[in-house]
């Protein structure tokens, strides 16, 4: 995978400090508004998320401090010079299986922040749908529960990866192209979660094993 900018890396595996920064809903939203391939200024991101450039700059500083975004170029706008940023990693990933308890707890806070943001976005979409039904063309919400074996779960995860790849291939990053047609900024998210009972059963089983080994 070619890096568009020399300051970038192909894969950024999130560390504890980065996860803690992203546990803020506002900071997480600002980070998500930036891109790995389309340089944007704080002003442009502010327009995307409905915040002032000054407010976005506060989050930009935090994202820079922990290495989540990098400055790649500048652009003159009227009498001022804007700095443009992209994600540090072409792919940003958190590998759950490699983390300790502290990092996993911080990641749970990150998840809560994203869910708060999703809740606000969903409520806004419902409000928009009462006025303009065409918004539903950009909205999907499905909820299914059931028992899966490991092979089925892995097949489902691979299908989710393929849908995410389709999202990445389909998105348009050229502002001039977006201005010519109807483009709506969307977020694609997916969840495959064990229910609480299943997770507690695993946790209790591991605790019992550790106790037996200690005895």
N, C-alpha and C positions, 0 to 999 in steps of 0.2 A: 504494500500500500504506500503510495507516494505521499509525502508530507507537503502540503501547499506552502508551509512556512517553516524556515529552519529552526525556529524556537519550539516547534511542536515535537511531540513524540507520538509514535503510532498507538501505543496503549498506555493509558494512565490507570493504574490500580489505586483506588482511593485509600488513603491512610486515615488514621484516627482524627488528626487535626482537620482534614478536609471534610470528613463526615460531620464533625461538630459544627463547622461553618454552614454546611448544607442543611442542618437540622432546623434552621430558621426558615419559615415559609417564604418570607420576602426575599431572602438571599437565594433560596433554592429557585424561586421564580425568575430572578434576575439571571442566575447561571443558566437556566433552561432557555432563556431568551437569546443568549449568545449561541454561537454556532462554531463547529470545528472548521468550517470551510468558507463562511461568509463573514468577513470582518465587519464589526458593528461598533458604533460609538455608544457612550452612556446615554446620550440624547436619543438615539434611535431606539435603544432598548427601553428607555423611559416611555416612549410612545407606544411600544408594544405591550408593556405591562401596566400602563396607566399611572406612572409615577414620575415625579420631577427628575430632571437630570441630576440635581444635587442629591436627591435621595438615592438614586441609582449609584452615584459615585461612592457613597458610603459602602455599599455592598461590593462594588468593584474593587475597592481597596482591600476588603477582606478576602475576596477571591484571588487577588494578586498575591497577597501575603502568604497564602497556603499553596500557591502554584496551581490553581484550577483554571485560570485564564492567563494569557500572555498578550502583551502589546505587539502588534505586527507592523503597523504603519500609521501615518498621520494624514490628515486631510484638512485643507483650509476651508473654513466656512465663514463667509463674511470677513470679519476682522479677527476671528479666533481660529486657533488650530485645534482640531479634535484628534484624540488618539483612538485608534480602532483596535479591537481585541477579538481574539478567537479562543476557543477551548485549548487548553494545554495538550490534551490528548485527542487524537482523531477518534479514538474510542475511549470512553470513560467507564470503568467497571469496578464493581465491588465484589470480590470473591468471598462469599460467606464462609465457605469451608475452611479458609485459611485464617480466620479471625479469632481473637480471644473474646472473652465475655464482655470486656469494656468496650471494644469496638462494635460488638453486636448490639449492645445496649444503645450506643450512639446511633447505630444504623436504624434501630427501632424508632428513635426520635426523628431521624430523617424521614422515615416512612410516614410518621404522623404528620409531619410538615407537608409532605406531598399530598396526603389525603385531605388535609384542611384546604389546600389550594384546589384540589379536584372538586371538593364539595362546593366551594365558591364558584368555580367555573361551571359546574353542572347547574347550580341554581340560576346563574346568569343565562345559560342556554335555555332553560325552561321558560324564563321570562321572555327571552327573544322569540321562542317558538310560539308564544301566545300572540305575537304580532306578525311574525314572518315565518311561515311553516317551512320555507326552503332551508332553514338552518339545520333541520333534521337530516339533510343529506350529508352533513358533516359530523353526525353524532351516532355513536353506537354504544349501547349499554346492554350487556348480557350477564346473566347470573345462573350458573349451573352447579349443582353439587352432586357427588356420587363417589363410589369406591373405585379406586384405580390400583392396579398392581404397578410395580416399578417400571416394567417395560412400557406400559401405557402412559405413565407419567412422563417418561423420557421422550416418547413420541410426541406428546402434547407440547412439551417444552421446545422440541425441535420445530414444530409447526409455528409456535409463537416467534421463534427466531426468524423463520422465513417471512412471517408477516411484518416483523420489524424491518427486515431487509427490504421488503417491498415499499414500506413507508419511506425509508432512506432513499431508495431509487426514484420514488415518485415526487418527492418534495422539490420545490423550485426555489433556488437561492438567488436568482437574478432579479433585483428590484424592478428593472425595466420590463421584464416579462410579466411579473405580478401585476403591474399597473395596467396591462393590456387585457386582462381577463378577470374572472371572478375567483380570487384566491382567498381562502380563509385559513388563518393560522390555527392549527390544531395540535393537540398532544395525543400521542398514541401511548396507552399504558396497558399492561396486562398483569393479571394476578393468578397464580396457582398456589393456593395456601392450604396446608393441613388445618382442619378444624381444631378448636382449642383442645377438645378431648384427646385427639390423636397426639398433639404435641406434648400434652401433659403426661400421656402414657409413656412416651419415649423418655421424657425427662425423669420421671419416677423410676423407670427401669434402669436408667444409667446410674441414678443415685443409689439404688439398691445394690447394683453391681459393685460400685465403689465402696459401699459399706461392707459388703461381703469380703472384698479384697483386703480391707483394712483389718478385718477380724482375723 
